[in-house]
Amino acid sequence: MCVELFSLRDKVALVTGAGKGLGKSMALALSESGAHVAVVSRTLSDVEATAREIQENGVKSLPMSVDVTKQEDVIRMVEKVLSEFKTIDILVNNVGTFVGGECLAFSLEDWHKILEINLTSVYLCSKFVGKHMVEKQRGKIINISAALGAFGVRESSAYCASKGGVIQLTRALAIEWAKYNINVNSIAPYATETDMTRIMLEDEKIRTAIISKIPMKRIGKPADLSGIIVFLASKASDYITGQVIFVDGGFSVQ
């Protein structure tokens, strides 16, 4: 009985930013639990590689090149997934980027770029996938925020603001859509080793400084999100909504 609570057999998931890093790892975890997974990235070759690995788990996958900051692209994406799979049960909003710098020197162009990729994409995908979920009266939306969306850090004002926006959007949509049996939750990692963070983490001074703030004394790995993504996508989390779950080795409790 307990094992069945975590099964995603024949469910359909849509994962953005699934070409590499956290998105790829989460897409694979969902497929290992039985879900068919549509995988999205700007770079088609990346998600085609992810799709091939997903299919090795005995489920279907649909790779797509999509700019999730553009409304027309998001609408087209949702229509294509529904045409292929007839439903979307799980949405994982994972697309994200980082540009650092002191606020006084930070360009308006970079500010808009961060907000569009990290926050507007979540709004658009949630809105148009959410419309389908409202119609069928159920669904799971999981937004990937960051621990820095709740905790400030220097030279990261735009990033912190964008990820804080993801947390608040999660909470607002959870309240708005609870009556439709749609669960909206957020995962907030900290210092996870991906292609985007690898260069920074190769600097021994930076790596040591980050680890010093983590009680578990190690950098996170994409696989550290596998269990929580399956939990939030499954029946096991049916009475959980509007929550931010920190996957950060204890960073947020200090």
Secondary structure, DSSP 8 states (H G I E B T S, - for coil): -HHHHT--TT-EEEEES-SSHHHHHHHHHHHHTT-EEEEEESSHHHHHHHHHHHHTTTS-EEEEE--TTSHHHHHHHHHHHHHHHS---EEEE-------B-GGG--HHHHHHHHIIIIIHHHHHHHHHHHHHHHHT-EEEEEE--GGGTS--TTBHHHHHHHHHHHHHHHHHHHHHGGGTEEEEEEEE-SB-SHHHHHHHTSHHHHHHHHTT-TT-S-B-GGGGHHHHHHHHSGGGTT--S-EEEESTTGGG-
